[in-house]
Amino acid sequence: MSEPDEPPPPAPLETFQGERTIRFEAVPGFPPGTLLDLAFDGSLTAAVILNGAGTALWLEDGSGWRRLFTTDDQAPIATGPTAVCFSPGGELFVGGANAYFWRIGRDGTTLARDRFNVVGIGQEVGDWPVKQCRTASNRVFASLANDIGSDGALLMRPADFSRPSDWERPPLPFRPATREYPTVVDVAVYGLRARFVSNSFTEVVAGITYGASRPTLTAHTITGQYQYGSWVSDWLERDRPQTVLPYGPPRAFAGTEDTGEAVLFLREDSNRWRILIPPPPGYADPFGYDGMAILNAPEAQGVVRTIGVDSEGHLWLGGSAMQTMRSTTPLK
């Protein structure tokens, strides 16, 4: 007797092109002001909010929002918080203006306040503010950019601050898709994603700009590979067609493969924004840009400056002249 025929493999899912509409509602009790960054870790939510002349770090642990500290951005040396993330051990890492950073305990206690120290001539990080911070594979990463987007840095160090260690500033030569050799320029670093893969292998994706002045800035999205204590090969340009990524480098990454990832693109000169989110159910959901949907959020009025995805997969939006909002349904 002949063997029965094997069933044909399932047809691959289509990729999605277009807009996906999601409804949003205001987050009740959220502190007033312009939301600059968000971070989630189980029962804790941290937020950096600009209100008046200063920025403040707020924490919500289930008992209501409380302000941890405020600094005056109009002082001779602005030291306000600008970005926040959680370390693998659960404490908060807070990046700020003028290359300052803080470590905050889960109870809101300030554990340390310092400036980035980077060893080596030409490795200084100036007075740049932190744009995003992320932790992966027991390392903390921070992106920095100057005001006009012509210079900045990517910094990293072990997330275990109980052991002395300097911050490292890896070089960012990247290989554009149309060139054989890497381009070496000063770059400003914005949106940042760090994802542990396996075998001490971490993928880092960043949005960058470079140029002599704002009108001449060139934008790219680059990806690098960190493994066994060193960077592997060159940083690669990973830009997609303009129909997919119409507004330059990512300004913020949020979420995970499990909760659903979102990517914010903001064009500063026109205050226009686009957010890429997973496609609707039934379509391919790659952990990248192809096939992701463009968010249509009718309730989101104002200029979106940051995004976040909580542990349940709800997308948060916040920014200028708008309330902080949360999607009524998860992304996935």
HELIX and SHEET records of a PDB file:
HELIX    1   1 ALA A   97  ALA A   99  5                                   3    
HELIX    2   2 ARG A  214  THR A  216  5                                   3    
SHEET    1   A 5 GLU A  19  THR A  21  0                                        
SHEET    2   A 5 ALA A 293  ASN A 296  1                                        
SHEET    3   A 5 ARG A 272  ILE A 277 -1                                        
SHEET    4   A 5 ALA A 262  ARG A 267 -1                                        
SHEET    5   A 5 PRO A 250  ALA A 254 -1                                        
SHEET    1   B 4 PHE A  24  ALA A  26  0                                        
SHEET    2   B 4 MET A 325  SER A 327 -1                                        
SHEET    3   B 4 LEU A 315  SER A 320 -1                                        
SHEET    4   B 4 VAL A 303  VAL A 309 -1                                        
SHEET    1   C 4 THR A  34  ASP A  41  0                                        
SHEET    2   C 4 LEU A  44  ASN A  51 -1                                        
SHEET    3   C 4 GLY A  54  GLU A  60 -1                                        
SHEET    4   C 4 TRP A  65  ASP A  72 -1                                        
SHEET    1   D 4 PRO A  81  PHE A  86  0                                        
SHEET    2   D 4 LEU A  92  GLY A  96 -1                                        
SHEET    3   D 4 TYR A 100  ILE A 104 -1                                        
SHEET    4   D 4 THR A 110  ARG A 115 -1                                        
SHEET    1   E 3 VAL A 130  ALA A 136  0                                        
SHEET    2   E 3 ARG A 139  ALA A 145 -1                                        
SHEET    3   E 3 GLY A 152  PRO A 158 -1                                        
SHEET    1   F 5 PHE A 174  ARG A 175  0                                        
SHEET    2   F 5 SER A 230  GLU A 237  1                                        
SHEET    3   F 5 THR A 218  GLN A 227 -1                                        
SHEET    4   F 5 PHE A 201  TYR A 210 -1                                        
SHEET    5   F 5 ALA A 188  SER A 198 -1                                        
END                                                                             
